[in-house]
């Protein structure tokens, strides 16, 4: 299962994508994270169910300077991700 997250709040300009990538790599998550033009962050994540759940919990918190106000989660069919990357 692939989890698609839209994370809103103060999530750009606070190293959110860098921290998400570090957590994803720690948990063995594959996918990507990117900033969106509306100021939110979009992320797609695949991995072991319990690891993805922990990862999504982290996305709801973010790094110290972030202030997450909401996380929307949608599930989709898996894709062939092999790594976790930051996209522009």
Secondary structure, DSSP 8 states (H G I E B T S, - for coil): -EEEEEEEEE-SSSSHHHHHHHHHHHHT-EEEEEE-TTS-EEEEEES-HHHHHHHHHHHHH-STT-EEEEEEEEEE------SEEEE-
